[in-house]
Amino acid sequence: MKWDEIGDQPCSVARTLSVLGDRWTMLILRNAFMGIRRFDEFQRSLGVTRHVLSERLKRLVEYGILTKVPYVERQERFEYQLTDKGLDLYPIILTMVQWADKWMDMGLGKPIEFTHKTCGHKFSSKVVCSECNEPIDVKEVKVAAGPGYFAFMQQKQNSAS
């Protein structure tokens, strides 16, 4: 399978990776969540080439994760803002941070901390069951094909006939 076909699988992880699956895209998203909005600011903070940055921003706009909003009308300058679809990626960023803080801190501790404005406490992300609110433990999860998988397979079978 070719990399550009990965999003055509009946797999949520593969589909997500088809959009977010490179380091620059995730770092662009990290910076967007930290308030960076303009092309030059992204480039300055990341040190990425203009070409690569332009391609990644275009892709994020194409998939509706960022939106391009003019901030200077006459010069056609734009800033990139997270959409609701983009904001829904925040738990992924938080989970990546938590994993790296646990396994890759080089013995130095967390490089950044998050404070919940509502209660004022520092926090780490936690994945919980949407039904009972208990923390998710991989040993307590059963995975099974869902309706989207069966619909995909049926569609694939129909197109092959």
C-alpha positions in Angstrom: 0.0 0.0 0.0 1.2 3.5 -0.8 1.3 6.2 1.8 -1.2 8.4 -0.2 -3.7 5.5 0.0 -3.6 5.0 3.8 -6.7 7.2 4.3 -8.8 4.9 2.2 -8.7 2.1 4.8 -11.6 1.3 7.1 -9.4 2.3 10.1 -9.7 5.5 12.1 -6.0 5.6 13.0 -5.0 5.2 9.3 -7.4 7.9 8.3 -6.2 10.3 10.9 -2.6 9.6 9.9 -3.4 10.4 6.3 -4.0 14.0 7.4 -1.8 14.4 10.5 0.9 11.8 9.9 4.1 13.8 9.7 6.1 15.8 12.2 5.6 19.2 10.7 1.8 18.9 10.7 1.8 18.0 14.4 4.2 20.8 15.3 2.1 23.3 13.3 -1.0 22.2 15.3 0.9 22.5 18.6 1.9 26.0 17.7 -1.7 26.9 16.6 -2.9 25.7 20.0 -0.3 28.0 21.6 -1.7 31.0 19.7 0.5 31.2 16.6 -1.6 32.3 13.6 0.6 33.8 10.9 2.8 32.1 8.3 6.0 34.0 9.3 5.4 33.2 13.0 5.0 29.5 12.2 8.2 29.5 10.1 10.2 31.5 12.6 9.2 29.2 15.5 9.6 25.9 13.7 12.5 26.6 11.4 10.7 24.8 8.6 11.2 25.7 4.9 8.5 28.0 3.3 7.7 25.3 0.8 7.0 22.6 3.4 5.1 25.0 5.7 3.0 26.2 2.8 2.1 22.6 1.8 1.2 21.5 5.4 -0.9 24.6 6.0 -2.7 24.1 2.7 -3.5 20.5 3.6 -4.8 21.5 7.1 -7.0 24.1 5.4 -8.1 21.6 2.8 -9.2 19.2 5.5 -11.0 21.9 7.4 -8.7 21.8 10.4 -7.5 25.4 9.9 -9.2 28.2 8.2 -7.5 31.0 6.3 -8.7 34.5 7.5 -7.4 37.7 6.0 -5.9 40.1 8.5 -4.7 42.8 6.1 -7.2 43.3 3.3 -5.1 45.1 0.7 -2.0 43.0 1.0 -3.9 39.7 1.0 -2.2 38.5 4.2 -3.8 35.7 6.1 -3.7 34.1 9.5 -4.6 30.5 10.2 -7.2 29.8 12.8 -8.3 26.5 14.2 -11.8 25.4 13.3 -14.0 23.3 15.5 -12.7 20.3 13.7 -9.1 21.5 14.5 -10.0 22.2 18.2 -11.2 18.7 18.6 -7.5 17.6 18.1 -6.5 19.1 21.4 -6.9 15.9 23.4 -4.4 14.2 20.9 -1.8 16.9 21.6 -2.4 16.6 25.4 -2.0 12.8 25.2 1.2 13.1 23.2 2.5 15.6 25.8 1.6 13.2 28.7 3.3 10.3 27.0 6.5 12.3 26.3 6.6 13.7 29.8 6.5 10.1 31.2 8.9 8.4 28.7 11.1 11.1 27.1 11.7 13.8 29.7 15.5 12.9 29.7 15.3 13.0 33.5 14.7 16.8 33.5 10.9 16.9 34.2 8.1 18.3 32.2 9.2 21.1 29.7 5.7 22.7 29.9 2.8 22.5 32.4 -0.9 23.0 31.8 -3.2 24.8 34.2 -7.0 24.4 34.1 -8.3 27.9 34.2 -11.6 26.9 35.8 -10.1 25.3 38.9 -6.6 26.7 38.8 -4.9 23.3 39.1 -2.1 21.9 37.0 -3.2 18.8 35.2 -2.3 15.9 33.0 -4.7 14.5 30.4 -6.6 11.4 31.2 -8.7 9.2 28.9 -11.9 8.1 30.5 -14.9 6.1 29.4 -17.6 8.3 28.1 -20.3 6.2 29.8 -19.0 5.5 33.3 -16.2 8.1 33.6 -13.6 5.4 34.7 -10.1 5.7 33.4 -9.4 3.6 30.3 -7.0 0.7 30.7 -6.0 -1.1 27.5 -6.5 -4.4 29.3 -10.1 -3.6 29.9 -11.0 -2.7 26.3 -12.6 -5.0 23.7 -12.2 -4.0 20.1 -14.7 -5.1 17.4 -15.5 -4.0 13.9 -18.1 -1.2 13.8 -20.8 -0.3 11.2 -18.4 1.8 9.2 -16.2 -1.2 8.7 -19.0 -3.4 7.4 -20.3 -0.5 5.2 -16.8 0.0 3.8 -16.4 -3.7 3.0 -19.8 -3.8 1.4 -19.0 -0.8 -0.7 -15.7 -2.3 -1.7 -17.4 -5.5 -2.7 -20.0 -3.7 -4.7 -17.4 -1.7 -6.6 -15.5 -4.8 -7.4 -18.5 -6.5 -9.0 
